[in-house]
Amino acid sequence: MFFFDPLYFLFMLPPFIFVIYAQSRVSATFRKYSRVANEQRVSGGQAAQILLRANRLGGVSIEGTSGHLTDHYDPRHKVLRLSREVYNNPSVAALGIVAHEVGHAVQDNINYAPMRLRSALVPAANLGTRLGYIFIILGFILYVFSGFGLNIAWIGVFLFAAAVLFTLVTLPVEYNASSRARQMLRTTGLVSDQEYKAASAVLSAAALTYVAAMLQALATLFYFVFALLGMGRR
């Protein structure tokens, strides 16, 4: 199968290395600043309440959720879900993460266009992720054993492209939320100048994970296109 093609590793090794780097950077940065208490001793849950009030988002509720760094904003139910290590921790890292998720709540409230586009792409991205590989592999197998099947594989590529588009649209959404987070932390006075730099470092490290996901998806798509074009010329 072409997944063992040396060319596959040529395409995928650089983004894979970047993914490992991004994950390690996030873990190290969060671990470092989760041990640093903010000067006001405000927990993540308390910070969320302050920031939601400051942005007049009284309709957004706050809930705890399980897992490590599973914090997220749910636009469908207007809920800000915070992991225990963020919700209960009065750390600088918690302030950065909470501000970022409140940034998503602000985006939802103002109908931020890239966020709406990303939400609209979710069904297509899920379908592309699930079925794209299946069609590509099926098409390749049919081509190897019977000489036809490339059209099926190309259908899989187009399906997978929807998932890639989702990762591309995600970048401006996440970077905008982080930009809003930095501004909120400043204007509300939740952080000192030194704490602002630390919270900003947490946000910057987290952003790398979205860049890594995009690069990995793009590399996979480019490999599939390159491989299928090569088979089509045979």
C-alpha positions as CSV (number, residue, x, y, z in Angstrom):
1,M,0.0,0.0,0.0
2,F,1.2,3.6,-0.7
3,F,1.2,4.3,3.0
4,F,4.6,2.5,3.1
5,D,5.9,4.5,0.1
6,P,9.1,6.3,1.1
7,L,7.6,9.4,-0.5
8,Y,4.8,9.3,2.2
9,F,7.4,9.7,4.9
10,L,9.1,12.5,2.9
11,F,5.8,14.4,3.0
12,M,4.7,13.5,6.5
13,L,7.9,13.6,8.5
14,P,8.4,17.4,8.7
15,P,4.8,18.1,9.9
16,F,5.0,15.1,12.3
17,I,8.1,16.6,13.9
18,F,6.4,19.9,14.2
19,V,3.4,18.3,15.8
20,I,5.6,16.7,18.5
21,Y,7.3,20.0,19.0
22,A,4.0,21.9,19.3
23,Q,2.6,19.4,21.8
24,S,5.7,19.4,23.9
25,R,5.8,23.2,23.9
26,V,2.2,23.4,25.0
27,S,2.7,20.9,27.8
28,A,5.9,22.5,29.0
29,T,4.5,26.0,28.9
30,F,1.2,25.1,30.6
31,R,3.0,23.0,33.3
32,K,5.4,25.9,34.0
33,Y,2.8,28.6,34.4
34,S,0.2,26.4,36.0
35,R,2.5,26.4,39.0
36,V,2.7,30.2,39.1
37,A,-0.1,31.8,41.1
38,N,-1.5,35.0,39.7
39,E,-1.2,38.0,42.0
40,Q,-4.9,38.4,42.6
41,R,-5.3,34.7,43.4
42,V,-8.2,34.5,41.0
43,S,-9.1,30.9,39.9
44,G,-10.0,30.1,36.3
45,G,-13.7,29.8,37.2
46,Q,-13.6,33.2,38.9
47,A,-11.8,34.7,36.0
48,A,-14.4,33.3,33.6
49,Q,-17.1,35.1,35.6
50,I,-15.2,38.4,35.5
51,L,-14.5,38.2,31.8
52,L,-18.0,37.2,30.9
53,R,-19.5,40.1,32.9
54,A,-17.0,42.5,31.3
55,N,-18.2,41.4,27.9
56,R,-21.8,41.4,28.9
57,L,-22.2,37.7,28.1
58,G,-24.7,36.9,30.9
59,G,-26.3,34.2,28.8
60,V,-23.1,32.1,28.8
61,S,-22.9,29.5,31.6
62,I,-19.8,27.9,33.1
63,E,-19.3,24.2,33.7
64,G,-16.5,21.9,34.7
65,T,-15.3,19.2,32.4
66,S,-13.0,16.2,32.8
67,G,-9.7,15.7,31.1
68,H,-6.4,17.5,30.6
69,L,-6.6,20.8,28.7
70,T,-10.1,20.0,27.5
71,D,-11.3,23.6,28.0
72,H,-13.6,24.8,25.2
73,Y,-16.6,27.0,24.4
74,D,-19.7,25.3,23.2
75,P,-21.5,27.8,20.9
76,R,-24.6,25.5,20.5
77,H,-25.4,25.5,24.2
78,K,-23.6,28.8,25.2
79,V,-21.5,27.0,27.7
80,L,-17.9,27.6,28.7
81,R,-16.4,24.3,29.8
82,L,-13.3,24.4,31.9
83,S,-11.1,21.5,33.0
84,R,-10.6,21.0,36.7
85,E,-6.9,22.1,36.5
86,V,-8.1,25.4,35.0
87,Y,-11.4,25.9,36.8
88,N,-10.0,25.5,40.3
89,N,-6.4,26.8,39.8
90,P,-5.5,30.5,40.5
91,S,-2.6,30.3,38.1
92,V,-1.4,32.5,35.3
93,A,-1.9,29.7,32.8
94,A,-5.5,29.4,33.9
95,L,-6.1,33.1,33.2
96,G,-4.7,32.7,29.6
97,I,-6.8,29.7,28.8
98,V,-10.0,31.1,30.2
99,A,-9.5,34.4,28.4
100,H,-9.0,32.5,25.1
101,E,-12.3,30.5,25.6
102,V,-14.1,33.7,26.5
103,G,-12.7,35.1,23.3
104,H,-14.6,32.4,21.4
105,A,-17.8,33.3,23.3
106,V,-17.3,36.9,22.2
107,Q,-16.9,35.7,18.6
108,D,-20.1,33.8,18.9
109,N,-21.9,36.8,20.3
110,I,-20.9,39.2,17.5
111,N,-21.4,36.5,14.8
112,Y,-17.7,36.5,13.8
113,A,-17.7,35.4,10.2
114,P,-14.7,32.9,10.3
115,M,-16.3,31.2,13.3
116,R,-19.6,30.9,11.5
117,L,-17.8,29.4,8.5
118,R,-16.0,26.9,10.7
119,S,-19.2,25.8,12.3
120,A,-20.8,25.4,8.9
121,L,-17.9,23.2,7.8
122,V,-18.1,20.8,10.7
123,P,-20.5,18.3,9.1
124,A,-18.4,18.2,5.8
125,A,-15.1,18.0,7.8
126,N,-16.4,15.1,9.9
127,L,-17.7,13.3,6.8
128,G,-14.4,14.0,4.9
129,T,-12.3,12.7,7.8
130,R,-14.4,9.5,8.1
131,L,-15.0,8.7,4.4
132,G,-12.0,10.3,2.7
133,Y,-9.5,7.7,3.8
134,I,-11.9,4.8,3.0
135,F,-12.5,6.0,-0.5
136,I,-8.8,6.6,-1.1
137,I,-7.7,3.2,0.2
138,L,-10.5,1.4,-1.7
139,G,-9.7,3.2,-4.9
140,F,-6.0,2.3,-4.5
141,I,-6.8,-1.3,-3.9
142,L,-9.1,-1.6,-6.9
143,Y,-6.5,0.1,-9.0
144,V,-3.7,-2.3,-8.0
145,F,-5.7,-5.4,-8.5
146,S,-8.0,-4.5,-11.4
147,G,-6.5,-1.4,-13.1
148,F,-9.4,0.9,-12.3
149,G,-10.4,2.8,-9.1
150,L,-8.6,6.1,-9.4
151,N,-11.9,8.0,-9.7
152,I,-13.0,6.5,-6.4
153,A,-9.7,7.5,-4.9
154,W,-10.1,11.1,-6.2
155,I,-13.6,11.2,-4.6
156,G,-11.8,10.4,-1.3
157,V,-9.3,13.2,-1.9
158,F,-12.1,15.7,-2.4
159,L,-13.8,14.5,0.7
160,F,-10.6,14.8,2.7
161,A,-10.1,18.3,1.3
162,A,-13.1,19.4,3.3
163,A,-11.3,18.4,6.5
164,V,-8.2,20.3,5.4
165,L,-10.3,23.4,4.7
166,F,-11.6,23.1,8.2
167,T,-8.1,23.3,9.7
168,L,-7.3,26.3,7.5
169,V,-10.4,28.2,8.7
170,T,-9.7,27.3,12.3
171,L,-6.4,29.3,12.3
172,P,-7.9,32.8,12.0
173,V,-10.6,31.8,14.5
174,E,-8.1,30.7,17.1
175,Y,-5.6,33.5,16.6
176,N,-8.4,36.0,16.8
177,A,-9.6,34.5,20.1
178,S,-6.1,34.7,21.5
179,S,-5.9,38.3,20.4
180,R,-9.1,39.1,22.2
181,A,-7.8,37.2,25.2
182,R,-4.7,39.4,25.4
183,Q,-6.8,42.5,25.2
184,M,-9.3,41.4,27.8
185,L,-6.6,40.5,30.3
186,R,-5.1,44.0,29.8
187,T,-8.4,46.0,30.0
188,T,-9.8,44.1,33.0
189,G,-6.6,44.4,35.0
190,L,-6.6,40.7,35.8
191,V,-2.8,40.5,35.1
192,S,0.3,42.5,35.8
193,D,2.8,43.3,33.1
194,Q,4.9,40.2,34.0
195,E,1.8,38.0,34.2
196,Y,0.6,39.3,30.8
197,K,3.8,38.0,29.2
198,A,3.4,34.6,30.9
199,A,-0.3,34.3,29.8
200,S,0.7,35.4,26.3
201,A,3.3,32.7,26.2
202,V,0.6,30.1,27.1
203,L,-1.6,31.4,24.3
204,S,1.2,31.4,21.8
205,A,2.2,27.8,22.6
206,A,-1.4,26.7,22.3
207,A,-1.7,28.3,18.9
208,L,1.1,26.2,17.6
209,T,-1.1,23.1,17.9
210,Y,-3.5,24.5,15.4
211,V,-0.7,25.3,13.0
212,A,0.6,21.8,13.4
213,A,-2.8,20.3,12.7
214,M,-3.1,22.4,9.5
215,L,0.4,21.4,8.3
216,Q,-0.2,17.8,8.9
217,A,-3.6,17.9,7.1
218,L,-2.1,19.8,4.1
219,A,0.9,17.4,3.9
220,T,-1.5,14.4,3.8
221,L,-3.6,16.0,1.1
222,F,-0.6,16.9,-1.0
223,Y,0.7,13.4,-0.7
224,F,-2.5,11.9,-1.8
225,V,-2.8,14.2,-4.8
226,F,0.9,13.6,-5.8
227,A,0.5,9.8,-5.5
228,L,-2.7,9.7,-7.5
229,L,-1.4,11.9,-10.2
230,G,1.6,9.6,-10.5
231,M,-0.6,6.5,-10.7
232,G,-2.7,8.2,-13.4
233,R,0.3,8.7,-15.6
234,R,1.2,5.0,-15.5
